[in-house]
Amino acid sequence: MSIVEVLLEKGLIRPEHLEQASELQKREGLRLDRALVKLGFIDEQVLLNFMSEQLAIPLIDLARIDIDTDALRSLPAKLIFRKRIVPVARHNGSLTIATSDPFDLYAFDEVRLLTGLQVEPALATESEIDKLIKRHFGVGGDTIDQMVGADGTPMQAAGEHAKDLLEEAQEASVIRLVNEFFVEAINERASDIHIEPYENDLVIRYRIDGVLHEAAVSPQIRRFQNAIISRIKIMANLNIAEKRLPQDGRIGLTVGGRQFDFRVSVIPMIFGEGVVMRVLEKSTILYTLPQLGMDGEMFKVFQEMINRPHGIILVTGPTGSGKTTTLYASLQALVGSDVKVLTVEDPVEYHLKGVNQIEVQHKIGMTFARGLRAILRHDPDVVMIGEIRDKETAEAAIQAALTGHLVLSTLHTNDACSAATRLLDMGIEPFLVTSTLNAAMAQRLVRTICKECKEEYEPDRELFPADFELAPGRKLFRGRGCPKCRGTGYRGRAGIYELMVNNEAISEKIMTRASSYAIVQSAQQTAKLKLLREDGWDKVRLGVTTPEEVMRSTKA
């Protein structure tokens, strides 16, 4: 009996699954078992466990074994990339080969002919094999291997008649290499891609869960720096000849049926142009207010604030702290057939149903302030401004609040109470701040503990404040580190919040232009202000994150 027939007999797949897999097999030329995995009817790990039992081939966890580097070098990189096989150990005239396809006998024959060794197959998932190949040969390693000649000279740059940069950037190999960086970033859930040129190196880094991780790339990649950056510029409709001035653009891509928007920023640096690309998935399901993770009391108060008929609510924090996500969640809670919502954003990151969104365009003079003044003539109930950056925008927001509109916006300050002092620093009169500012909320994103490798532990008591208490019987957790979380112990992020609601005592401090520290003390005494770090400790008690994350993301 074939493997698929045994799967059917054991009830691991159903007849209708087999019919759909057969159709995919005819369309794409896949084997039936591969088609079943691709359609999601059977998990690859389950299939490999089953094959291991049926074929008596050992199953290995590539993340937990030491790879023999001599064995790894025994095969040419081209064969490893082409056949998706990895030599992991060599002993007594035999070579252990990790594969996700035990039926590819041609691959084993090729290895046997090249090495003269007996081949012993071992099963591992395709994703684990890909990670191992990327770790040892780099992202796009096979493409770079093709681009470099036998003598180590880049084929495109060899000889006196080097190709034009535009032609070089549109070479199939360069296109494929850049595409591989995009796919790798998406697979790793990166929010940003950084391409950084140095004197003798080109570094590619991905920001994953707020922390930068260096991508494994071949050292040869430095030779193709200009072609890679020119390719990105072409995709973003930028001027490839302009290398002296910063440029901004955007790239739209569809990967695996999902639509992505890459916001591209190119800046000239000493050793070439640096590129940073923000990754945005258009089909991302936006968070609702309850999903943001505020505690019960804070959530109730914040809901009251956004349901007020007029005034300003500010969300503060550094870049990448989730401010826009909070604003969008707030707008989703407010939008309805009886409420008109208008936004001015730079840029519009996500499209919200029922919300009229306007994009700032500085080149033609369409600024936040100008857009805000224009939309007030469109009779809105709620206005969202992407960011208050200057006095002009702040004044326009104040006027909107004074004329009966609810204004939501962001501000770059480190805590909630500094929002008022920041408006004063911009030149807004204290009486205008006190009469319009309803509330300010500071926030940060902390990495959450990986659910796959979460474990109890006893932390160092010195990490906690003296008054930190843990309920009897409650344990603390951390991530041990596993392939799912790249060995970090963290996967995903959660918000921690600090909400300051304006009251009479706080208004008196603002009127006297008191320091943000004085406003914090007043808010703690009169408005039960919970600081960011205090909310972080609550998330630690709940087993959401770790003390180290709270310490990293907040100040004492």
Order of alpha helices (4+ residues) and beta strands (2+ residues): alpha-alpha-alpha-alpha-alpha-alpha-beta-beta-alpha-beta-alpha-alpha-alpha-alpha-beta-beta-beta-alpha-beta-beta-beta-alpha-beta-alpha-beta-beta-alpha-beta-alpha-beta-alpha-alpha-beta-beta-beta-beta-alpha-alpha-alpha-alpha
